[in-house]
Amino acid sequence: MSQFAQYPCLQGKTVFITGGASGIGAELVTAFAAQGARVGFVDKDVAGGEALAAKTDGDVAFEACDLRDIDSLKAAFSRLSDRIGNAQVLVNNAARDDRHDWAEVTPEYWDERQQTNLRHMFFAMQAVAPAMIEAGTGSIINMGSNSWWEAVGNFPAYATAKAAVHGLSRTMARDLGDSRIRVNTVVPGWIMTDRQKELWVTPEGLADHLKNQCLPDPIEPVYVARMALFLASDDAAMCTGGNFFVDGGSV
């Protein structure tokens, strides 16, 4: 069994996570709570969010919201701040990699995909940054994807949004850097969440994918969470504007 690091600097730190009810998000909630952080997370999955908050040891708070509604997002963050304090760490995790045929994409579907996978990240940063600026410190972690690096097909609206995350992180790292707020992108490969296993993973498809990884093992969500812990910690004090891959060396 892997022996993972414990970060004393995360003890008591307030962490906001989007899309925390399942998949990588749930692993993030669990991992930060295990570090002794105060964790607040949002998700539109009310039942899943409440269940995770109830079963997770530590100081964990859940607020329901649909991130496509920016007013709802801001209100949920405000409630979390009232409950556990202002965010010192933000993990912009929420996204959905629904497959779609480029020939059938409508303007309405395109806009909804950007709302689901990109737009909320900026407004979440806008919501938490003032308190971080006042404190003179903070860590923002945006979840990208290596799918566009690998030229994966069948979801152009998703891939475009995820490519844009890298630009967003870079420019916000510059804008917030004078306040010692760090902004980084975690770049997962094909992560074996329950959703991926239910919808997309087949033995043949996984075998083909693993041939393109330098490491021969499927990637579990815990390893994405471990990278986020590092970037939130004081160990990463001089890391900003970077892309941190958790993809097994995919090519």
Secondary structure, DSSP 8 states (H G I E B T S, - for coil): -------GGGTT-EEEEES-SSHHHHHHHHHHHHTT-EEEEEES-HHHHHHHHHHS-SSEEEEE--TTSHHHHHHHHHHHHHHH-S-SEEEE---------GGG--HHHHHHHHIIIIIHHHHHHHHHHHHHHHHT-EEEEEE--STTTTT--S-HHHHHHHHHHHHHHHHHHHHHGGGTEEEEEEEE-SB--HHHHHHT--HHHHHHHHHTSSS-S-B-HHHHHHHHHHHHSGGGTT--S-EEEESSS--
